Every structure is written in structure tokens, then in C-alpha cells.
């Protein structure tokens, strides 16, 4: 597989899942850095959905910089560590500013601020 960079968006197979986890084949945003992805053969990613969210930031962030087929939102609370074997085709790349917003949202959810 080609280099996997922070901010890349890939199709991913998330099955099997449990309960309220996002299931099936769907886009994910890679948050982990290239060196981690290469050495661990995993990525830390958050799920992207085309279903309009009921909650705004910090739980979701609308994707604006990547040309996805549908209007989409990053589900910041749906973070997963995935084997790179779960990743399919690359769909695009999110801007560094939007990636920073996603990380800020994650810090707001789990941080100690």
C-alpha cells in the first residue's frame, strides 16, 4: 500500500461492529502520523458519515476541503484503530486546518481541559 498520511480519507471495512459503532464500508479520516502508520501497520481514524448529524462540534465536523461524493461529516467521537488491511481506495485528503479542528474536537471530548 502507498504511504498513508495524516488527513487522508479512505474507504474502510469496519465490520464486525457492536451496538452503536459505525458499521460496514464507509469513509474514514486518518489522524495518526505517517511514521506510526508505517511502523504499526495500523491507523488511528475517525468515521465519516453522509447522514446529517444531530449534534454539532465537538462531536461532528462538516467536511469542506475534500471532494467527497456527498455532503459529509466527520464523527469525531467514532475513533478507531484499524489495521491497514481494512483500508480500501483513497478518496481524498482533508486540509491541515480541518484535521486540526478534528483533533481539537477530540481533545474537547477526552481532554482534561
N, C-alpha and C positions, 0 to 999 in steps of 0.2 A: 504494500500500500504506500502511496505517496505520503510526503510529510503531512502531519496533522497539526494545524496551527490553532492557537487560541483565537476564537472568533469565527472559526469555520462552522458551517452548518451542513450536516449530513443527514441522509435518511438513516434510521436505526431501527432494528428489530428489538422491541422492548419486552417481548413475551419470553418467559411467563411473568405474570404480574400478580399482585394480590390486592384486594379491596379497592382503595381509591387511587392506586398508582395508575399512571397513564399507560395504556396498553397498545399493543400492535405495532405496526410500522408507521413511524412518524418522524418528522424532523427534530433534530437536537442541535443545540448550540454548545460547542466545546469551550469550556472555561479554563481547562488546565493548559499549562505551557508545553511547548514542543518537547523540551528535554524530558519532562515527566511522561508524556505520551509515548515517546520512543523507548525509554528505559523500562517502563512498566507494562507496555503493550495494552494499556487501558487509557481511557479518557474520563475526565470528570465533566459531565454535561448536564444541561437543563433542557427540559422538553419544550417544544414549540407546538402551539395549537392554532387552529383556524376558528375555533369556537370562541365567540366573544366572551370575555371574562365578566364575572360578577363582581370581582374586586380589582382595584387598580394597584398602582405601585405601593408597596414594595412586592406584592405577590405576583404581579404581571407587568410586562412592559411591551408596548406595541413595537413590532419590528418595522423600521422605516428605511434602513440603509441597504438591506439585502432584497434583491428582486425575487421574492417568492411567488408562487402561482396564485396564492390567495392572501387576503389580509390576515396577518398572523400576530400572535402574542407569545412572548417567552413566559413560561410558567416558572417563575423563579423558585418557588417552593418545591418544585418537582426535580430535584437534583439527584443524579445517579452516577455511579462509577460503572463504566461499561467496557467490556473487552473490545478491542479494535475489530474483532471478528464480527461484532454486531453492526458495524458501520457499513453502509452501502454507498451510493453515489453522493458526491459533494454537490450541494445545492447553491452554495454561495458563501459569502463572508460578511459578518456584521462589522460595522465601523468600530474603531477603538473606543469612541465616545459611548456608543451603546453598550459595548462589553463592560465598560466601567460602570455604567448605570446598573447593569445586571448584578455586578459584584457588589455595588453599594446596596442594592436591594437585598441581596443575600446577607450582607453584614447587618442590615437593619433587622432581618428576621432572626438571625442566630448570634449576632454580636453581643457584646457586653456594654454597649453604649447606654 
